[in-house]
């Protein structure tokens, strides 16, 4: 059952709760609503990236991070996230072959 939060603050609180409990399916549903309700909210994008990384969806996370870096190539949070995702991928599949 999807909670029906009222307002941005409550929506973020429900997302944070679902994310913190590791209920990534519910968190995805809530972040989808958050993104629809607040399409220009940078907190929603960062939360989406953190959710995708936590869920092991590194491809979608990298795509979102790269979109952010296309807007601002020096954005420190996005650069740090990209570095962490690449490290996770490298650990999963090994280093690139020459």
N, C-alpha and C positions, 0 to 999 in steps of 0.2 A: 504494500500500500504506500503510495507516494504521499508524503505530507503536503498539505496545501498552505505553505507559509504566506503570511501577509506582510508584504513590504520587503525591501532589500535587506535590512538588518536580520530579520527572521530567516530569510532565505539563506543568507550566508551562514547563519548559526546552524541551520539544518544541514547544510553542506559540510561545514566543519565537523559536525557530529558524525555524519555518515562516513566521511573521509577518515576521521580519527578511529572509528570502529572497524575500518577496513571493508566497509560495504561499498565497494567501488561501483557496483551497478546502480545503487540508489544515488550515490554521489554524482555519477554521470547524468542521471535524470535531473537532479537538482541543478547541476552546473549548466545543463542545457537550458533550463528555464531562466537561470541567472543571466546567461548570455543573451537570451531573447529579450529579457526585460531591461538589461543594461548592456547593450551591444558595444559600448565604448569604455566599459569599466576595465581598467588595466588589472584590477584585482581578480576579476573573473578569468582573464587570460592566464595570469600567473597560477591561479588555482587549477585551471584546466591542465596546464603543463605539469604541475606537481602531481595531479591525479594520474595523468598518463604515465609519468615516470614511476610512481608508486605501483601502478597496475602492471608495469613491465611492458607497456605499449611505447617502446622507444621510438619507433618510426613516426607515429603521430606527434609525439613530444618534440622530436627534432624538427619536424615540419613547422610546428608552431613557433619554436624557438628561432628558427631561421627566418620566419616571417617578421618576428620582432627585430632581429638583427638587421634585416633589410631596411627597416625604418631608422634604426640607430645602431650602427656597427660597434659602437663602444659601450653599449648598455651593459653594465657590470653584472647585473643579476642574470641576464640572458646568457652572457658569456660563461658565467660560472655553471649555469644549468647545462649548457651545451657540452662543456668539458666533462661534467659528471655523467651525462648520458653517453658520450663517446667512450668514457672509461668503462661504464657498465657493459656496453656493447662489445668492447674489446675483451673484457673478461668472459663474456659469453661465447664469442666466436673466435677469439684469438686475434693477434695482431695482423694487420694487412700484409699480404704476401708481396714481395718485390716484383 
